[in-house]
């Protein structure tokens, strides 16, 4: 009987931790997605593969999603400062 209680308790604890980490993983997933999207857009814009209007629209679209999908303030601040890095200086004009 003790083993069954221990086993049930273990599943219960795992279930709680899993739901908490799932929320954290959701934030980091969307952060990675947005950062990759912005970096790729910025790179392609700097190389001349994207027009200014297309790149600007891409930045606006992804930042509109950031408000809804990323609740972690540190991740959000990191995304909003993506154009501050030296390799992305040309992309400051794309920021909404």
N, C-alpha and C positions, 0 to 999 in steps of 0.2 A: 504494500500500500504506500509506503514511503517513496518508493521508486516512482510510482505513478504520479504522486503529488509533485515530486521533483521534476519529472518530465513535463507535466502540465505547466508548472511554474516557469520552466525554461522556455517553453513555447510562448507563454504570455509575455515574458520579458523581451524575448526576441521580436514579438509582434509590435510592442511599443517602440523599441529602438528602430525597427525597420520603418515605421511610419514617420518618425522624426527624421531619420536620415534620408528618406525619400523626398521630404520637403527641401532639405539642404541640397540634395542631388538635383532637384528640379531647378533651383537657382543657379547652380554651377553649370548645368547643362545649357540653359538659356544664355548665361553669360558667355560661355564658350562659343555658342552658335553666333551670338551678336558680335562678339569680338572678331571672330573669323570672317564674318560677312563684311564688317566694316573695314577690316584690314585688306581683304581681297578687293573691295570696291575702291579703297584708297590707292592701292597698288596699281590697279588697272586704270584709274583716272590719271595718276602721275605718269604712267607709261603711254597715255594717249589712246588706250583701248576703249575708254568710256568718255562720252561727252560730259560737259559740266552739268547740264540739265538732268541727264540720266543718273549721274553719280549723286547729285543733290537729292533727287527723288528717292534713291536707294537709302541714303542717310536718313531722310525724313521717315521713310517707312519703318526702318529698323528701330529708330528712336521712339516711334509711336508704340511699337510692341514692347519696348523696354519698360515703359510705365505700367503695362499690364502684367508682364511676365516675371519681372525680377524685383523682388521685394528687399533684397539685401542691399543696404546703402553703400557698402564698400564696393560691391560689384558695379553698382550704378555709377558711382563716382569715377571708377576706373574707365568705364565706357565713355563717359562724358569728357574725359581727359585724353582720349585716344589720339587726338590731333596735336597734343603737346609734345609728343616725342619728335626728335629731329628728323627721322625718316618720313614722318607724316605731316610736316609743316605745310605743304601745299594743300592739305585737306582741311585746314582750319576754315576755309571759306565754304566748305560743305556742311559744317556743323549747323544744326537747326537753331 
